[in-house]
């Protein structure tokens, strides 16, 4: 007789929660509009991009988990993304 044993592994616990945040763009260097993940394809929010000012030419753009960095006209601009 052959006995085959197997173990079933699964997630035994998980965390749940809620959050609240404004979806309006702020006055920071970079703001993003939210889009929906389902229909309608253009998104579920009625945000519009409104041109406020012309930024100088961007030479380089990079980022880390905590910040986004932009080099422009000899200046290093940074924005926290957390």
Contact map, one row per residue, 1 for C-alpha under 8 A:
1110000000000000000000000000000000000000000000000000000000000000000000000000000000
1111000000000000000000000000000000000000000000000000000000000000000000000000000000
1111100000000000000000000000000000000000000000000000000000000000000000000000000000
0111110000000000000000000000000000000000000000000000000000000000000000000000000000
0011111000000000000000000000000000000000000000000000000000000000000000000000000000
0001111100000000000000000000000000000000000000000000000000000000000000000000000000
0000111110000000000000000000000000000000000000000000000000000000000000000000000000
0000011111000000000000000000000000000000000000000000000000000000000000000000000000
0000001111100000000000000000000000000000000000000000000000000000000000000000000000
0000000111110000000000000000000000000000000000000000000000000000000000000000000000
0000000011111100000000000000000000000000000000000000000000000000000000000000000000
0000000001111100000000000000000000000000000000000000000000000000000000000000000000
0000000000111110000000000000000000000000000000000000000000000000000000000000000000
0000000000111111000000000000000000000000000000000000000000000000000000000000000000
0000000000001111100000000000000000000000000000000000000000000000000000000000000000
0000000000000111110000000000000000000000000000000000000000000000000000000000000000
0000000000000011111000000000000000000000000000000000000000000000000000000000000000
0000000000000001111100000000000000000000000000000000000000000000000000000000000000
0000000000000000111110000000000000000000000000000000000000000000000000000000000000
0000000000000000011111000000000000000000000000000000000000000000000000000000000000
0000000000000000001111100000000000000000000000000000000000000000000000000000000000
0000000000000000000111110000000000000000000000000000000000000000000000000000000000
0000000000000000000011111000000011000000000000000000000000000000000000000000000000
0000000000000000000001111100000010000000000000100000000000000000000000000000000000
0000000000000000000000111110001110000000000000000000000000000000000000000000000000
0000000000000000000000011111001000000000000000000000000000000000000000000000000000
0000000000000000000000001111101000000000000000000000000000000000000000000000000000
0000000000000000000000000111111000000000000000000000000000000000000000000000001000
0000000000000000000000000011111000000000000000000000000000000000000000000000001000
0000000000000000000000000001111100000000000000000000000000000000000000000000001000
0000000000000000000000001111111110000000000000000000000000000000000000000000000000
0000000000000000000000001000011111000000000000000000000000000000000000000000000000
0000000000000000000000111000001111100000000000111000000000000000000000000000000000
0000000000000000000000100000000111110000001010100000000000000000000000000000000000
0000000000000000000000000000000011111000011110000000000000000000000000000000000000
0000000000000000000000000000000001111111111110000000000000000000000000000000000000
0000000000000000000000000000000000111110101000000000000000000000000000000000000000
0000000000000000000000000000000000011111101000000000000000000000000000000000000000
0000000000000000000000000000000000011111111100000000000000000000000000000000000000
0000000000000000000000000000000000010111111100000000000000000000000000000000000000
0000000000000000000000000000000000011111111000000000000000000000000000000000000000
0000000000000000000000000000000000110011111100000000000000000000000000000000000000
0000000000000000000000000000000001111111111111000000000000000000000000000000000000
0000000000000000000000000000000000110011011111000000000000000000000000000000000000
0000000000000000000000000000000001110000001111100000000000000000000000000000000000
0000000000000000000000000000000000000000001111110000000000000000000000000000000000
0000000000000000000000010000000011000000000011111000000000000000000000000000000000
0000000000000000000000000000000010000000000001111100000000000000000000000000000000
0000000000000000000000000000000010000000000000111110000000000000000000000000000000
0000000000000000000000000000000000000000000000011111000000000000000000000000000000
0000000000000000000000000000000000000000000000001111110000000000000000000000000000
0000000000000000000000000000000000000000000000000111110000000000000000000000000000
0000000000000000000000000000000000000000000000000011111000000000000000000000000000
0000000000000000000000000000000000000000000000000011111100000000000000000000000000
0000000000000000000000000000000000000000000000000000111110000000000000000000000000
0000000000000000000000000000000000000000000000000000011111000000000000011000000000
0000000000000000000000000000000000000000000000000000001111100000000000011000000000
0000000000000000000000000000000000000000000000000000000111111000000001111000000000
0000000000000000000000000000000000000000000000000000000011111000000001111000000000
0000000000000000000000000000000000000000000000000000000001111100000001110000000000
0000000000000000000000000000000000000000000000000000000001111110000111100000000000
0000000000000000000000000000000000000000000000000000000000011111000111000000000000
0000000000000000000000000000000000000000000000000000000000001111111110000000000000
0000000000000000000000000000000000000000000000000000000000000111111100000000000000
0000000000000000000000000000000000000000000000000000000000000011111000000000000011
0000000000000000000000000000000000000000000000000000000000000011111100000000000111
0000000000000000000000000000000000000000000000000000000000000011111110000000011111
0000000000000000000000000000000000000000000000000000000000001111011111000000011110
0000000000000000000000000000000000000000000000000000000000001110001111100001111000
0000000000000000000000000000000000000000000000000000000001111100000111110001110000
0000000000000000000000000000000000000000000000000000000001111000000011111111100000
0000000000000000000000000000000000000000000000000000000111110000000001111111100000
0000000000000000000000000000000000000000000000000000000111100000000000111110000000
0000000000000000000000000000000000000000000000000000000000000000000000111111000000
0000000000000000000000000000000000000000000000000000000000000000000000111111100000
0000000000000000000000000000000000000000000000000000000000000000000011110111110000
0000000000000000000000000000000000000000000000000000000000000000000011110011111000
0000000000000000000000000000000000000000000000000000000000000000001111000001111100
0000000000000000000000000001110000000000000000000000000000000000001110000000111110
0000000000000000000000000000000000000000000000000000000000000000011100000000011111
0000000000000000000000000000000000000000000000000000000000000000111100000000001111
0000000000000000000000000000000000000000000000000000000000000000111000000000000111
